[in-house]
Amino acid sequence: MEGFQCNTRKDFEGKRWTTECSKEMMLEIDGISKEQHKINSIAQNYKGYVDGWGVLVRPNK
């Protein structure tokens, strides 16, 4: 999906599914906001929702 690495698994509780995605990109608010909007749009097509966003930072050397 649009440069993301994704994994889908069934939740431990109930009948829900969780998809976790990651993408390496620059830490810039405009880029993050744009990607968040894309993910929200895709999730809504499947009656899903986005539950959070995390950042791991790799220092430049």
N, C-alpha and C positions, 0 to 999 in steps of 0.2 A: 504494500500500500504506500504509494507516494514516497518511497525511500525509507520507510519504517521497517524494522524487524519486529514481527508480531508473533505472539503465542496465544492460543485460546485453550482454556481449560474449564471444566465444569466446577462450579463452586462446591465447597464442602457441605453447604446448607442449601436445601431446596433444589429448585430446577433451573437456577440461573447459570449463566456462563460469564466468564471474565476473559477479556482480551487485554493483554499487556503489550505495549509497543514501545520501541526505543528508536532513537535517531540521533546520530552525531551531527551537531550543528553549532554554529557560533552562538554564544550567550548574548543575544540581543532581543530586547523586548518586542520589537516589531515582528521579528521572525517567529518568536515563540507565540505571539498573539495570532499570527497568520496560521500557524500549524494547529493551534488550539481550535480555531474556527473550523478548519478542515475536519478535524477529528469529531467535533460536535456534530457537524453536518452528516458525516458518515454514520455515527452512532444513532442519530435520530431516525435515519432511514430504516433502522432495524429495531425501533422502539427502545433504544438503549440510551445511556447517558454517560458522561465523563465524570469519574469519581475523584480525579486529582491529577496533579502534574508534579513531577519531581525533576531535579537537576543534579547531575554528578559532574563536577568540574575537574578537568584534567589540566594541570598547569602547563603553560608554555615553557619550553626549554630552549 
